[in-house]
Amino acid sequence: MTQQKELPSQYLTSRSTKSSKRHEADDKTAPIEFSLFAPYNEKVALKGDFSDWKELELTKGDDGYFRTTLDLADGDYEYKFCVKSNSPWWPGEWVCITDPMATDVNEEHDENGILHVREGQTIVDQYQWQHDDAFLPPDNELVIYEMHISDFGGNFQGVIEKLDYLASLGVNGLELMPLAEYPGKYSWGYNPKFFYAVESAYGTSTDFKHLVDECHARGIRVILDVVANHTHQDSPLAHIDHNYWFMDPEQNTDNEQFGPKFDYNHLDENLGMFPARKFMNEVAFYWATEFHLDGIRFDATSLINNFDFLRFIGEKVKEVSGMKPFYLVAEHIPLDPAIVGMDGPMDGLWHDYFYFQMVANLRENDFNGTPAFDWERTMAAIEPARNAILGPIAAVQYLTNHDHERLMFELGAAGIVDEKAFRKAKLGAAVLFTSVGVPMIWMGEEFGEFWEKSLDAHPLHWDLLGNENNSDLLHYYSGLVYLRKTTDALKTENIEFFHHDPEHKLMAWRRWDEGGSLVAVVANFSDEPLGDYSVPFFPSEDGGQWHEFTFNYDIQTAEGVLVDSFGPSECKIYIKK
């Protein structure tokens, strides 16, 4: 072990009042390395409960890391680094920071990093995976359920207790809003402060692994929302050397809204690497591997605005995933099909176009500048290839997500309530699950949750399931999820619109695969019933025998015409027998 130099007392800061696990003098110890990447800082020190919170100076290497090694017994230790800052606000001043790579943080006690040592090694936790060999669905079979941990179940354990609910709904992909440690007890997670630590309000890293494991046991993939554009304004990196990792605040137009923005174009020529890319690539790699994730959704990729970085990070996480499916999704607004194109870095992107057009149609009036019943736009929403988004998994389709108001809220704002609102919700769901792309449900949508969007805590109204309309909507969604997962035609990009009646606001399309699976969809976007309506040009191969899925009856076409009744705001789905 190298000799440690104690720093002058004026560099001491307040120490934690929480005592860590202590050890007797005869405890077996092992050399444990502490390191901090700060290539252009003059000095770095370490302090912790292992040194009675006295600072110990670290030695700088040619690779930009400050290091020291301490002999420590097995246990849990709290610590911090002290750095002579290079940031514009504290040039040359000593600041004490949490380790940017701390995998556990004691938020209630000075935000100290917590180091876990077991059998002479540093570990994240001691979780033993149980279901790594479980079968998980490929990307084109995904039905995603987006969730905020706190509002859905309170914490990781609460979500685990509701996994059987999700399994009965049938979803096989769980997209979790960001989980990196943020300040305070409640947030959407888009203000990450400690990128390697699991948000303590939800539980521990062990709790999160248990959730992932239990999802896998039920055939549910886990996709994590990762914030790579920015960080919390009080980020440790910002205290170390702000302009090394982030854009100059004067050039960062998003600073006031989002905080420091990573500068992915900044090249450290001395070390031959891009610092921000290095850091975030390691973050994504850590979450993907440590927690056995099955996909990542990258937030605000249009603000990241660097396809080279996104491609590099995507290739790395897929490389370690091997044969396991791994879905890379972008939130890219305004929409840019190139991000999922042939040379694009992502597999899928959130298709806001579908959301705006469908909500406009369901509300029966213009919505945020999108005209209702614009049929060219409606077809482009259902068939994303018309927006140059090519492939069966390139578009993630939804009626709402965490960024938008819930469908029931928007319908209510348009004066559509009660039975009519539930009819509209079913129509929207049927179109969603028969469109091209990967369908996604925002938590509670499946039973008619109506909360207004808010950054405050809004737990789901689970009591709504005691109402007939709400439970019926849940049953309807469950049927559509089953249809989507078991019908090969709906897993392809094959689609053709074969009938359009603007006067009656009715549209029909067919979906198929090369193996003979064939589905026809007729959607009545009007809230007026259509009795004995003739749908021409109906796919009529092999005699025209069909089964209507929603109401469970058989029907036959004659000479390419289907005659059926369509209720107000009703969609019928016909499966070729």
Buried (B, 14 or more C-beta within 10 A) or exposed (E): EEEBEEBEEEBBEEBBEEEBEEBEEEEEBBEBEBBBBBBEBEBBBBBBBBBEBBBBBBEBEEEBBBBBBBEBBBBBBBBBBBBBBBBEEBEEEBBBBBBBBBBBBBBEBBBBBBBBBEEBEBBBBEBEEEBEEBEBBEBBBBBBBBBBBBBBBBBBEBBBEBBEBBBEBBBBBBBBBBBBBBBEEBBBBBBBBBBBBBBBBBBBBBBBBBBBBBBBEBEBBBBBBBBBBBBBBBBBBBBBBBBBBBBEBEEBEBBEEBBBBBBBEBEBEEBEEBBBBBBBBBBBBBBBEBBBBBBBBBBBBBBBBBBEBBBBBBEBBBEEBEEEBBBBBBBBBEBBBBBBBEEBBBBBBBBBBBBBBBBBBBBBEEBEEBEBBBBEBBBBBBBBBBBBBBBBBBBBBBBBBBBBBBBBBBBBEBEBEEEBBBBBBBBBBBBBBBBBBBBBBBBBBBBBBBBEEEEEEBBBBEEBBEEEBBBBBBEBBBBBBBBBBEBBBBBBBBBEBBBBBEEBBBBBBBBBBEEEBBBBBBBBBBBEEBEEBEBEBBBBEEEBEBEBBBEEEEBEBEEEEBBBEBBBBBBBBBBBE
